[in-house]
Amino acid sequence: MKWTDTLEIAIQLSEAHPDTDPATIRFTELHAKVLALPGFADDPNRSGEKILEAIQQAWIDEVS
């Protein structure tokens, strides 16, 4: 998985952290959770605010 796989990341985050409200997560915490996902293999420095926002929105949509 790479940073651009926002939907897959969101699905895995919702499964791994069912008690987390994605609307209230800080980007630093979101970044760490993405890096900890099994199968995630991208450069940690390639993410930015735009990518993290897309992942957060996909996660919100996933749990809604």
N, C-alpha and C positions, 0 to 999 in steps of 0.2 A: 504494500500500500504506500502511496505517496501523498503529499499534501493536497494534490489536486483531486484526490478521491474523496471529496467532501461527503457524499451520501454514504459511502461505505464506512467512513470514519464515524459519521453520526450514528449509524446503525449500531456499530460496535460500542460506541460510547454509551448509548442508551441501554444496551444489554449489560455492559460492565458496571455502570453506575446508575442503577434504576432509582436511587433515592436522591440523585443530584438534580437540582433545577437548573437546566442549561441557560435560562434567562438571567440568572444571577451570578454565573461563574465569571471569574476574572480571567483575562486572556493568559496571564502567566500560569494559572492553574490549568486552563484548557490545554495550553501548549504541553505541559507536563503529562497530562492524561493521554494526549494523542501519542506522545513519544513512548508511553508505557504500553500501548496496545500491542498485542501479539500480531506479528505480520507487518508492522509498520517499519518501513526501511527507506527513509529519506533523510536528507541532511537537515538536522534540527535548525540550522540557520536559514533555511529556504522559506520558512514561514514568515508571514507578516500580518499586519492588522487586517488586511483585506481577506486573506485566506482564513484567518481565525474567525472573522465575522461570518464568512460563508459556512464554515463548519458549525459555528454556534447556531446560525439560523436553520441549517439542515437538522441539527439535533432538536431544536425547538419544534420544528415541523414533525419530526419523527415521533415525539412524545405527545403531540397534541391530538 
